[in-house]
Amino acid sequence: MGAYAVAMETLTERAALMRESMKKTQAITDNVLKTHSIRKAHENIDKTLKTAESVLDQFDRSREAEAKILRGPHEDLESYLQAVEQLRGVIQFFTGNKNFKSGIGIVSQANNLLGKAILKLEEEFRQLLSLYSKPIEPDLLFDCLPNSMRPSSGSPREGEPAGKKPSDHHNKSSAETVVYQLPTLVPPRIMPLLQEISKQMVQAGHQQQVAILYREARSTAVEQTLKKLGVEKLGKDEVQKMQWEVLEAKIGNWIHFMRIAVKLLFTAEKKVCDDIFQTYDSLKDQCFAEVTGTSVITLLSFGDAIARSKKSPEKLFVLLDMYEIMRELQPEMEVIFGSKYSTEMREAFTALTKKLAKTAKKTFAEFEEAVEKDCTKTAVLDGTVHPLTSYVINYVKFLFDYHSTLQQLFKEFGEGDSEQQLAFITTKIMQALQTNLEVKSKQYKDAALTQLFLMNNIHYIVRSVRRSEAKDLLGDDWVQIHRRVVQQHANQYKRIAWSKILQTLTIQGAHSAVDSNSTAGVSRVTVKDRFKTFNTAFEEIHQRQSQWTVPDSELRESLRLAVAEVLLPAYRSFIRRFGPMIEGGKNPTKYIRYTPEDLERMLAEFFEGKMWNEPKR
């Protein structure tokens, strides 16, 4: 800074001489006529003095700035930044006044000093970012969520299935009042410092270095935050090898992570970026994209792996859950990642949304085929509701928790009326189930049990539909038609199971008598034989059909009553007509083993699914 000192000394001497000259001139002027030329000279001298004073002021400011800059930014960063701004002002002053030849050296010296100052600021920027770019602990992120979305345990939705519960969908109605509180990623007191440092660096032409330093610090913080949260990069092969329960839990967590990442982490990161690089739109967009890019791709990679993995019916609900969260977050993604620098992330997000929709739709369509072709060997020995029936019905009922999502799914592909599409596929699933039940019913050797099985299963379907939203979709006609089908199977059961035993209560030729109570032409041996045959047949039916099951109590009572209405009158009539022929003989109870009341009591034991260990009576 030798030239600095020489120039300062020269200018000081000149200023002193000019001041002395001005005093003498003033004295002379007071004693002579104030001519126009003298006044003019006086004004020029005054102007020159003011210029000299401003130059001296710049020297003072430069010397003051130099002292602060040489001390470095660590002691007082705010004063250091003021000194840099001050030095920049000195350079601007002399650069803008080309008449000061001595200013050339000063500008050169000041520029050298400014260069060193910016390098120190760069290191300070790095240190501040490193110090205040720490990963956010999961608990702090959870505290930023609305109360209804905060996990009860350390891991979001730990141990819970990923599929939605009905209450989850009802909660959507209050979505407008849900408030997310953004986490504090960088202390507010540090933000103005980072803002001013970055501004000085950009003005010095170090914009790219600013971007590099910012990306290195902030991207690591974002990635580590997601890692602490539980986000992991998984591929299709890894997903394929997982047990379903494990995968389902991971999908549930992923849905939670997506919401936290977009609504909290990425939104907060965008705000930090915007606040630091307020006036530099291109720089802030570039920095944000570079900070979040890897994290976005990591998050989406899991969703992509699920969408590409092997399809199965149980995956439909988690696919719909994933599709729902993507649709929910789409508007925010469009805003947060709206710049040209974020095009890759934005397009990847949209692509995954469409891929999940396509996979879910295909899985839904294939479910019908899977139902029709189900060939599980699960035997339902008692004719009750088959596991496939309850599975399919629960599946369909569960689908209606996703009614609006499914409608949106069909709209995604522009396939006409989405409600009609849903009704059409649901109807086909029901038809596929009935077709499969027909096949399974043929496994029974007892034709009566075949009819009982079909009656139970169709009744279960109809009752479930009537009690769910599926009724509105399938319509009243569908319900009425299938109620008649249930009745048809009940009638078939009654005919097949009881027609033979009812025949034992009739004796050919006995009806030819004029008196319906007459026993003419009927031998006692024949009557004994009929009673014995009836007893054996009824005991076999009782033994067998008490082990059969009609799980619906109303249907069970109805079926028992239908049998009783046919059997008991016939039995009473038979006893009244032919009983006296036995009662007058030896050991009548050997043949007339049951009263009508006994039969009625035993009929009440039918279809209870009992296991009989005692020998037949």
Phi, psi and omega per residue, in radians:
M1 nan 0.437 3.139
G2 -1.071 -0.838 -3.141
A3 -1.035 -0.614 3.110
Y4 -0.981 -0.860 -3.060
A5 -1.182 -0.753 3.136
V6 -1.055 -0.822 -3.122
A7 -1.083 -0.693 3.132
M8 -1.093 -0.777 -3.105
E9 -1.119 -0.765 -3.127
T10 -1.060 -0.837 -3.118
L11 -1.137 -0.584 3.118
T12 -1.147 -0.772 3.122
E13 -1.075 -0.794 -3.135
R14 -1.068 -0.736 3.142
A15 -1.096 -0.657 3.124
A16 -1.145 -0.788 3.115
L17 -1.059 -0.719 -3.121
M18 -1.165 -0.650 3.110
R19 -1.142 -0.735 3.113
E20 -1.080 -0.776 3.125
S21 -1.063 -0.701 -3.141
M22 -1.103 -0.655 3.119
K23 -1.109 -0.789 3.139
K24 -1.133 -0.743 3.137
T25 -1.065 -0.684 -3.120
Q26 -1.131 -0.686 -3.140
A27 -1.154 -0.768 3.136
I28 -1.106 -0.747 -3.090
T29 -1.062 -0.603 -3.128
D30 -1.202 -0.425 -3.053
N31 -1.776 -0.095 -3.140
V32 -2.159 3.000 3.110
L33 -1.138 2.399 -3.127
K34 -1.459 1.529 -3.137
T35 -1.364 2.855 -3.135
H36 -1.063 -0.700 -3.076
S37 -1.188 -0.643 -3.140
I38 -1.181 -0.736 3.109
R39 -1.032 -0.678 3.140
K40 -1.124 -0.765 3.134
A41 -1.089 -0.675 3.131
H42 -1.078 -0.753 3.129
E43 -1.113 -0.713 3.139
N44 -1.126 -0.714 -3.139
I45 -1.140 -0.713 3.136
D46 -1.084 -0.720 3.124
K47 -1.118 -0.726 -3.140
T48 -1.116 -0.708 3.118
L49 -1.081 -0.753 3.131
K50 -1.089 -0.693 3.115
T51 -1.102 -0.759 3.140
A52 -1.087 -0.685 3.129
E53 -1.134 -0.681 3.112
S54 -1.163 -0.635 3.100
V55 -1.132 -0.788 3.112
L56 -1.051 -0.665 3.116
D57 -1.079 -0.719 3.099
Q58 -1.110 -0.650 3.084
F59 -1.110 -0.741 3.123
D60 -1.079 -0.771 -3.132
R61 -1.125 -0.699 3.141
S62 -1.125 -0.760 -3.137
R63 -1.123 -0.700 3.120
E64 -1.134 -0.761 3.124
A65 -1.122 -0.699 -3.124
E66 -1.057 -0.762 -3.119
A67 -1.065 -0.766 3.139
K68 -1.171 -0.705 -3.100
I69 -1.184 -0.670 -3.141
L70 -1.153 -0.485 3.100
R71 -1.256 -0.399 3.121
G72 1.594 2.918 -3.037
P73 -1.485 -0.159 -2.984
H74 -1.218 -0.668 -3.083
E75 -1.194 -0.825 -3.090
D76 -2.585 1.603 -3.043
L77 -1.126 -0.666 -3.116
E78 -1.110 -0.752 3.102
S79 -1.146 -0.641 3.127
Y80 -1.089 -0.783 3.128
L81 -1.116 -0.650 3.086
Q82 -1.129 -0.667 3.132
A83 -1.138 -0.705 3.105
V84 -1.084 -0.765 3.120
E85 -1.116 -0.666 3.122
Q86 -1.116 -0.802 3.130
L87 -1.095 -0.676 3.102
R88 -1.096 -0.617 3.104
G89 -1.152 -0.681 3.101
V90 -1.074 -0.810 3.133
I91 -1.054 -0.757 -3.123
Q92 -1.115 -0.640 -3.128
F93 -1.108 -0.893 -3.083
F94 -1.297 -0.529 3.097
T95 -1.189 -0.593 -3.133
G96 -1.413 -0.168 3.122
N97 -2.114 1.524 -3.051
K98 -1.181 -0.273 -3.064
N99 -1.249 -0.331 -3.124
F100 -1.503 1.712 -3.109
K101 -1.161 -0.594 -3.140
S102 -1.217 -0.260 -3.124
G103 -1.272 -0.333 -3.109
I104 -1.069 -0.799 3.129
G105 -1.157 -0.659 -3.135
I106 -1.133 -0.754 3.131
V107 -1.081 -0.715 3.141
S108 -1.088 -0.801 3.138
Q109 -1.123 -0.727 -3.125
A110 -1.147 -0.679 3.109
N111 -1.120 -0.691 3.097
N112 -1.094 -0.762 3.132
L113 -1.136 -0.693 3.121
L114 -1.110 -0.695 3.116
G115 -1.042 -0.752 3.119
K116 -1.160 -0.665 3.141
A117 -1.102 -0.716 -3.136
I118 -1.157 -0.653 3.105
L119 -1.109 -0.676 3.089
K120 -1.185 -0.639 3.097
L121 -1.157 -0.636 3.111
E122 -1.062 -0.762 3.118
E123 -1.172 -0.648 3.105
E124 -1.140 -0.689 3.109
F125 -1.071 -0.763 3.128
R126 -1.086 -0.798 -3.082
Q127 -1.172 -0.739 3.124
L128 -1.101 -0.782 3.122
L129 -1.096 -0.731 -3.141
S130 -1.133 -0.713 -3.086
L131 -1.209 -0.627 -3.034
Y132 -1.931 0.308 3.071
S133 -1.993 1.185 3.134
K134 -1.785 2.610 3.107
P135 -1.107 2.554 3.118
I136 -1.487 2.305 3.125
E137 -1.197 2.501 -3.130
P138 -0.911 -0.730 -3.100
D139 -1.057 -0.627 3.121
L140 -1.184 -0.633 3.091
L141 -1.195 -0.728 3.140
F142 -1.077 -0.620 3.134
D143 -1.157 -0.343 3.138
C144 -1.477 -0.196 -3.140
L145 -1.395 2.744 2.986
P146 -1.057 2.628 -3.078
N147 -0.929 -0.675 -3.080
S148 -1.188 -0.289 -3.081
M149 -1.885 0.005 -3.139
R150 -1.356 2.311 3.134
P151 -1.218 2.616 -3.127
S152 -1.469 -0.279 -3.126
S153 -2.157 -3.116 -3.085
G154 -1.138 -0.506 3.135
S155 -1.928 2.284 -3.071
P156 -1.036 2.222 3.101
R157 1.001 0.566 -3.103
E158 -1.065 2.215 3.107
G159 1.369 -0.011 3.138
E160 -1.678 2.534 3.064
P161 -1.175 2.662 -3.107
A162 -1.320 -0.397 -3.093
G163 -1.129 2.618 -3.080
K164 -1.312 2.636 2.957
K165 -1.756 2.715 3.141
P166 -0.912 -0.650 -3.107
S167 -1.116 -0.527 3.131
D168 -1.052 -0.670 -3.097
H169 -1.347 -0.611 3.101
H170 -1.137 -0.534 -3.123
N171 -1.140 -0.319 -3.119
K172 -1.097 -0.474 -3.113
S173 -1.105 -0.440 3.141
S174 -1.767 0.255 -3.085
A175 -1.049 -0.509 -3.092
E176 -1.144 -0.459 -3.097
T177 -1.642 -0.048 -3.125
V178 -1.232 2.270 -3.114
V179 -2.117 2.256 3.054
Y180 -1.816 2.362 3.124
Q181 -1.827 2.053 -3.063
L182 -1.157 2.402 3.097
P183 -1.265 2.690 3.063
T184 -1.533 1.928 -3.098
L185 -1.523 -0.611 3.123
V186 -2.302 2.332 -3.130
P187 -0.951 2.393 -3.113
P188 -0.979 -0.585 -3.107
R189 -1.212 -0.364 -3.118
I190 -1.522 -0.423 -3.051
M191 -1.013 -0.807 3.137
P192 -1.078 -0.588 3.121
L193 -1.161 -0.811 3.110
L194 -1.099 -0.657 -3.139
Q195 -1.105 -0.799 -3.088
E196 -1.244 -0.686 3.121
I197 -1.101 -0.820 -3.134
S198 -1.083 -0.639 3.123
K199 -1.099 -0.803 3.133
Q200 -1.109 -0.679 -3.137
M201 -1.182 -0.720 3.126
V202 -1.143 -0.736 3.125
Q203 -1.113 -0.475 3.116
A204 -1.508 0.060 3.100
G205 1.516 0.284 -3.102
H206 -1.775 0.580 -3.056
Q207 -1.052 -0.753 -3.103
Q208 -1.151 -0.634 3.118
Q209 -1.183 -0.630 3.064
V210 -1.033 -0.811 -3.121
A211 -1.079 -0.719 -3.123
I212 -1.141 -0.836 -3.129
L213 -1.093 -0.737 -3.114
Y214 -1.143 -0.786 -3.120
R215 -1.080 -0.789 -3.095
E216 -1.040 -0.742 -3.086
A217 -1.345 -0.886 -3.018
R218 -1.301 -0.647 -3.124
S219 -1.119 -0.680 3.101
T220 -1.098 -0.725 3.141
A221 -1.102 -0.747 -3.136
V222 -1.142 -0.801 -3.115
E223 -1.112 -0.719 3.134
Q224 -1.205 -0.574 3.094
T225 -1.105 -0.798 3.130
L226 -1.157 -0.626 3.128
K227 -1.141 -0.745 3.097
K228 -1.105 -0.589 -3.141
L229 -1.173 -0.515 3.137
G230 2.120 0.092 3.133
V231 -1.246 2.332 3.104
E232 -2.438 2.620 -3.130
K233 -1.560 2.007 -3.119
L234 -2.173 2.443 3.122
G235 -1.725 3.084 -3.099
K236 -1.013 -0.772 -3.095
D237 -1.129 -0.704 3.122
E238 -1.151 -0.713 3.118
V239 -1.104 -0.713 -3.081
Q240 -1.104 -0.520 -3.075
K241 -1.468 -0.194 -3.050
M242 -1.316 2.551 2.969
Q243 -1.127 2.558 -3.056
W244 -1.019 -0.707 -3.105
E245 -1.097 -0.698 3.133
V246 -1.172 -0.796 -3.114
L247 -1.112 -0.717 -3.128
E248 -1.078 -0.722 3.117
A249 -1.139 -0.690 3.137
K250 -1.156 -0.647 3.104
I251 -1.149 -0.736 3.089
G252 -1.044 -0.732 3.100
N253 -1.140 -0.718 -3.125
W254 -1.045 -0.725 3.112
I255 -1.046 -0.733 3.126
H256 -1.169 -0.734 3.135
F257 -1.091 -0.700 -3.141
M258 -1.066 -0.758 -3.131
R259 -1.138 -0.765 3.128
I260 -1.119 -0.761 -3.090
A261 -1.101 -0.837 -3.046
V262 -1.354 -0.862 -3.024
K263 -1.361 -0.408 -3.110
L264 -2.000 -1.127 -2.959
L265 -1.170 -0.960 -3.098
F266 -1.173 -0.651 3.118
T267 -1.125 -0.759 3.116
A268 -1.146 -0.702 3.130
E269 -1.113 -0.672 3.100
K270 -1.124 -0.673 -3.141
K271 -1.159 -0.746 3.104
V272 -1.052 -0.806 -3.132
C273 -1.068 -0.803 -3.126
D274 -1.129 -0.659 -3.117
D275 -1.227 -0.662 -3.117
I276 -1.274 -0.754 -3.088
F277 -1.880 0.889 -3.001
Q278 -0.855 -0.881 -2.997
T279 -1.686 0.094 -3.087
Y280 -2.048 1.406 -3.034
D281 -0.991 -0.822 -3.099
S282 -1.099 -0.749 -3.116
L283 -1.144 -0.776 -3.103
K284 -1.180 -0.633 3.102
D285 -1.172 -0.712 3.124
Q286 -1.126 -0.825 -3.110
C287 -1.090 -0.780 -3.130
F288 -1.076 -0.762 -3.134
A289 -1.094 -0.723 -3.113
E290 -1.261 -0.554 3.137
V291 -1.234 -0.696 -3.008
T292 -1.747 -0.226 -3.016
G293 -0.924 -0.905 -3.110
T294 -1.102 -0.702 -3.121
S295 -1.143 -0.702 3.119
V296 -1.092 -0.817 -3.118
I297 -1.119 -0.655 3.100
T298 -1.096 -0.796 3.120
L299 -1.057 -0.813 -3.073
L300 -1.253 -0.405 -3.095
S301 -1.090 -0.622 3.118
F302 -1.158 -0.792 3.104
G303 -1.057 -0.683 3.125
D304 -1.143 -0.703 3.117
A305 -1.089 -0.706 3.107
I306 -1.137 -0.768 -3.111
A307 -1.121 -0.519 -3.098
R308 -1.653 -0.154 -3.101
S309 -1.307 3.001 -3.095
K310 -1.052 2.311 -3.111
K311 -1.377 2.554 3.061
S312 -2.704 2.663 -3.066
P313 -0.951 -0.703 -3.068
E314 -1.189 -0.310 -3.141
K315 -1.347 -0.250 -3.073
L316 -1.005 -0.773 -3.051
F317 -1.191 -0.686 3.116
V318 -1.248 -0.569 3.058
L319 -1.111 -0.702 3.105
L320 -1.189 -0.662 3.065
D321 -1.049 -0.782 -3.126
M322 -1.159 -0.719 3.105
Y323 -1.095 -0.703 3.133
E324 -1.058 -0.820 -3.099
I325 -1.176 -0.604 3.100
M326 -1.144 -0.740 3.114
R327 -1.135 -0.688 -3.129
E328 -1.111 -0.688 -3.047
L329 -1.558 -0.189 -3.066
Q330 -0.939 -0.850 -3.122
P331 -1.032 -0.717 -3.141
E332 -1.205 -0.648 3.079
M333 -1.080 -0.685 3.138
E334 -1.106 -0.611 -3.135
V335 -1.392 -0.893 -3.063
I336 -1.112 -0.739 -3.111
F337 -1.855 0.773 -3.038
G338 -1.468 -0.197 -3.060
S339 -1.434 2.932 3.130
K340 -1.138 -0.476 -3.134
Y341 -1.251 -0.361 -3.099
S342 -1.791 0.255 -3.085
T343 -0.992 -0.748 -3.098
E344 -1.058 -0.789 -3.130
M345 -1.161 -0.743 -3.124
R346 -1.085 -0.779 -3.136
E347 -1.198 -0.633 3.112
A348 -1.131 -0.682 3.119
F349 -1.114 -0.833 3.139
T350 -1.104 -0.713 -3.127
A351 -1.098 -0.723 3.140
L352 -1.165 -0.681 3.109
T353 -1.006 -0.808 -3.128
K354 -1.190 -0.646 -3.135
K355 -1.168 -0.719 3.095
L356 -1.130 -0.702 3.103
A357 -1.080 -0.779 -3.124
K358 -1.122 -0.768 -3.138
T359 -1.156 -0.732 3.130
A360 -1.104 -0.768 -3.129
K361 -1.102 -0.743 3.141
K362 -1.168 -0.697 3.114
T363 -1.102 -0.718 3.121
F364 -1.087 -0.799 -3.123
A365 -1.150 -0.645 -3.104
E366 -1.328 -0.301 3.127
F367 -1.075 -0.714 3.115
E368 -0.989 -0.812 -3.140
E369 -1.137 -0.695 3.133
A370 -1.102 -0.657 3.121
V371 -1.147 -0.824 -3.088
E372 -1.120 -0.601 -3.067
K373 -1.688 0.061 -3.132
D374 -1.008 2.156 -3.087
C375 -2.169 0.581 3.108
T376 -1.056 2.483 -3.077
K377 -1.591 0.206 3.138
T378 -0.998 2.047 -3.101
A379 -1.595 2.303 3.064
V380 -1.910 1.520 -2.975
L381 -1.151 -0.505 -3.053
D382 -1.661 0.100 3.079
G383 1.328 0.247 -3.109
T384 -1.350 -2.971 -3.133
V385 -1.171 2.251 -3.103
H386 -1.287 2.537 3.097
P387 -0.950 -0.602 3.123
L388 -1.075 -0.697 -3.128
T389 -1.103 -0.877 -3.134
S390 -1.126 -0.624 3.127
Y391 -1.116 -0.854 -3.099
V392 -1.141 -0.764 -3.121
I393 -1.131 -0.764 3.086
N394 -1.091 -0.660 3.108
Y395 -1.050 -0.852 -3.120
V396 -1.147 -0.743 3.127
K397 -1.095 -0.687 3.132
F398 -1.138 -0.589 3.133
L399 -1.030 -0.549 -3.082
F400 -1.299 -0.199 2.949
D401 -1.236 -0.283 -3.132
Y402 -1.955 0.456 -3.041
H403 -0.924 -0.935 -3.098
S404 -1.169 -0.581 3.124
T405 -1.172 -0.742 3.117
L406 -1.130 -0.672 3.085
Q407 -1.054 -0.770 3.121
Q408 -1.127 -0.615 3.135
L409 -1.067 -0.785 3.139
F410 -1.204 -0.617 3.105
K411 -1.135 -0.549 -3.124
E412 -0.972 -0.544 -3.087
F413 -1.884 0.132 3.049
G414 0.981 0.859 -3.072
E415 -1.815 0.807 3.068
G416 1.318 -2.661 -3.089
D417 -1.146 2.010 -3.065
S418 -1.154 -0.586 3.134
E419 -1.172 -0.702 3.093
Q420 -1.147 -0.675 3.112
Q421 -1.072 -0.775 -3.138
L422 -1.136 -0.731 3.116
A423 -1.118 -0.709 -3.120
F424 -1.106 -0.818 -3.120
I425 -1.195 -0.680 3.120
T426 -1.093 -0.739 3.109
T427 -1.080 -0.730 3.135
K428 -1.146 -0.626 3.091
I429 -1.123 -0.740 3.118
M430 -1.112 -0.729 3.109
Q431 -1.118 -0.713 3.129
A432 -1.105 -0.685 3.117
L433 -1.113 -0.800 3.142
Q434 -1.117 -0.663 3.100
T435 -1.083 -0.749 -3.132
N436 -1.180 -0.666 3.132
L437 -1.132 -0.639 3.079
E438 -1.038 -0.755 3.127
V439 -1.136 -0.809 -3.110
K440 -1.139 -0.543 -3.123
S441 -1.148 -0.419 -3.115
K442 -1.306 -0.121 3.106
Q443 -1.274 -0.349 -3.112
Y444 -1.394 2.352 3.075
K445 -1.399 -0.458 3.126
D446 -1.544 2.003 -3.095
A447 -1.091 -0.561 3.120
A448 -1.147 -0.687 3.120
L449 -1.181 -0.570 3.062
T450 -1.005 -0.822 -3.118
Q451 -1.198 -0.664 3.117
L452 -1.115 -0.733 3.111
F453 -1.035 -0.853 3.141
L454 -1.144 -0.698 3.107
M455 -1.061 -0.831 3.140
N456 -1.018 -0.827 -3.035
N457 -1.245 -0.745 3.114
I458 -1.175 -0.659 3.101
H459 -1.091 -0.733 3.118
Y460 -1.069 -0.724 3.127
I461 -1.090 -0.865 -3.092
V462 -1.099 -0.800 -3.125
R463 -1.076 -0.726 -3.132
S464 -1.158 -0.714 3.136
V465 -1.123 -0.756 -3.119
R466 -1.074 -0.508 -3.074
R467 -1.660 0.118 -3.091
S468 -2.241 3.074 3.104
E469 -1.178 -0.275 -3.132
A470 -1.071 -0.454 3.141
K471 -1.055 -0.742 -3.141
D472 -1.120 -0.558 -3.093
L473 -1.399 -0.767 -3.081
L474 -1.421 -0.527 3.075
G475 1.662 2.759 -3.138
D476 -1.126 -0.632 3.140
D477 -1.033 -0.742 3.141
W478 -1.062 -0.780 -3.121
V479 -1.084 -0.818 -3.103
Q480 -1.123 -0.736 3.124
I481 -1.038 -0.771 -3.074
H482 -1.373 -0.378 2.987
R483 -1.169 -0.661 3.074
R484 -1.165 -0.586 3.094
V485 -1.112 -0.713 3.100
V486 -1.044 -0.775 -3.138
Q487 -1.132 -0.660 3.117
Q488 -1.095 -0.738 3.123
H489 -1.174 -0.610 3.101
A490 -1.147 -0.742 3.120
N491 -1.135 -0.683 3.132
Q492 -1.143 -0.729 3.092
Y493 -1.013 -0.855 -3.077
K494 -1.058 -0.733 -3.120
R495 -1.158 -0.825 -3.082
I496 -1.220 -0.750 -3.044
A497 -1.300 -0.548 -2.940
W498 -2.061 -0.124 -3.098
S499 -1.113 -0.705 -3.097
K500 -1.210 -0.752 -3.120
I501 -1.193 -0.553 3.086
L502 -1.175 -0.526 3.117
Q503 -1.173 -0.473 3.121
T504 -1.211 -0.313 -3.135
L505 -1.640 0.263 3.026
T506 -2.216 2.512 3.124
I507 -2.133 2.111 -3.087
Q508 -1.072 2.296 3.105
G509 1.700 -0.380 -3.114
A510 -1.198 -0.457 -3.081
H511 -1.347 -0.160 -3.097
S512 -1.316 -0.257 -3.130
A513 -1.215 2.583 3.134
V514 -1.121 -0.725 3.134
D515 -1.562 2.141 -3.091
S516 -1.167 -0.288 3.108
N517 -1.656 0.034 -3.099
S518 -1.270 2.558 3.093
T519 -1.980 0.283 -3.106
A520 -1.058 2.384 3.093
G521 1.441 0.057 -3.114
V522 -2.023 2.198 -3.103
S523 -1.515 2.743 3.110
R524 -1.112 -0.641 3.134
V525 -1.039 -0.742 -3.140
T526 -1.116 -0.746 -3.134
V527 -1.129 -0.763 3.109
K528 -1.019 -0.758 -3.124
D529 -1.086 -0.691 3.137
R530 -1.159 -0.727 3.117
F531 -1.104 -0.744 3.135
K532 -1.101 -0.748 -3.140
T533 -1.105 -0.742 3.130
F534 -1.092 -0.803 -3.120
N535 -1.018 -0.833 -3.122
T536 -1.092 -0.807 -3.108
A537 -1.107 -0.766 -3.106
F538 -1.177 -0.682 3.125
E539 -1.118 -0.669 3.107
E540 -1.140 -0.777 3.127
I541 -1.118 -0.738 3.139
H542 -1.096 -0.794 3.140
Q543 -1.042 -0.764 -3.059
R544 -1.330 -0.875 -2.989
Q545 -1.421 -0.181 2.984
S546 -1.257 -0.372 3.100
Q547 -1.530 -0.259 3.063
W548 -1.316 2.834 -3.061
T549 -2.274 2.311 2.885
V550 -2.083 1.744 -2.965
P551 -1.180 -0.483 -3.138
D552 -1.430 2.082 -3.036
S553 -1.070 -0.691 -3.125
E554 -1.161 -0.745 3.129
L555 -1.188 -0.661 -3.137
R556 -1.081 -0.829 3.139
E557 -1.139 -0.659 -3.140
S558 -1.116 -0.717 -3.126
L559 -1.215 -0.732 3.088
R560 -1.041 -0.765 -3.135
L561 -1.099 -0.705 -3.136
A562 -1.097 -0.692 3.113
V563 -1.193 -0.787 -3.127
A564 -1.059 -0.650 -3.114
E565 -1.155 -0.383 3.112
V566 -1.667 -0.788 -3.002
L567 -1.305 -0.880 -3.004
L568 -1.106 -0.784 3.087
P569 -1.055 -0.677 3.141
A570 -1.155 -0.712 -3.123
Y571 -1.193 -0.759 3.113
R572 -1.052 -0.751 3.141
S573 -1.102 -0.728 -3.119
F574 -1.140 -0.772 3.131
I575 -1.134 -0.769 -3.112
R576 -1.083 -0.587 -3.061
R577 -1.507 -0.780 -3.028
F578 -1.920 -0.143 -3.139
G579 -1.000 -0.776 -3.110
P580 -1.008 -0.487 -3.134
M581 -1.190 -0.425 -3.125
I582 -1.692 -0.680 -3.053
E583 -1.081 -0.508 3.137
G584 -1.404 -0.115 -3.086
G585 -1.716 -2.896 -3.086
K586 -1.480 2.355 3.055
N587 0.914 1.078 -3.077
P588 -1.151 -0.515 -3.088
T589 -1.213 -0.236 3.069
K590 -1.147 -0.488 -3.082
Y591 -1.857 -0.826 3.106
I592 -1.603 1.412 -2.998
R593 -1.417 -0.473 -3.040
Y594 -2.225 2.458 2.951
T595 -1.518 2.875 3.060
P596 -0.992 -0.590 3.133
E597 -1.191 -0.599 3.067
D598 -1.096 -0.774 3.139
L599 -1.079 -0.722 -3.130
E600 -1.098 -0.722 3.114
R601 -1.138 -0.703 -3.124
M602 -1.246 -0.581 3.074
L603 -1.090 -0.512 3.128
A604 -1.209 -0.186 3.114
E605 -1.659 -0.103 -3.119
F606 -1.206 2.602 2.987
F607 1.122 0.480 3.131
E608 -1.688 -0.111 3.137
G609 1.230 0.535 -3.121
K610 -1.381 2.699 3.031
M611 -1.927 2.108 -3.073
W612 -1.736 2.140 3.133
N613 -1.768 -0.429 -3.091
E614 -1.311 2.652 3.114
P615 -1.158 2.789 3.137
K616 -1.111 2.497 3.118
R617 -1.295 nan nan
